[in-house]
Amino acid sequence: MYTCSYDDELANIVKAAAKRENRTYRGQFNHYLKLILQHEGLLENPDNKKADCTRQSNQSAHVQP
């Protein structure tokens, strides 16, 4: 696990958002970091991958006579 420090202004913004969204500070930082990584194309959206697997499973289960 990594530890890093944040600019006080950024930390205060994230802490306020955590309070509004009923999350821990750590959870809120992780949430925003994942959103940014997805936006930059560096993190694959797990929901899309799961949907693709389900769709493929359903297609292979149905055989046309």
JOQUIZI-V643565 format. One line per field, one symbol per residue. ss: DSSP state (h for helix, s for strand, l for the rest). phi: phi as a letter, one per 40 degrees, with the letter a starting at -180 (. if undefined). psi: psi as a letter, one per 30 degrees, with the letter a starting at -180 (. if undefined). A space follows every 50 residues. Layout:
# JOQUIZI-V643565
ss=???
phi=???
psi=???
This chain:
# JOQUIZI-V643565
ss=lllllllhhhhhhhhhhhhhllllhhhhhhhhhhhhhhhllllllhhhhh hhhhhhhhhhhllll
phi=.bbabbddcccccccccccccfbcccccccdcccccccccgcbccccccc ccccccccccccbcc
psi=kkklllkeeeeeeeeeeeeeghlleeeeeeeeeeeeeeefgfkkjfeeee eeeeeeeeeffjkk.
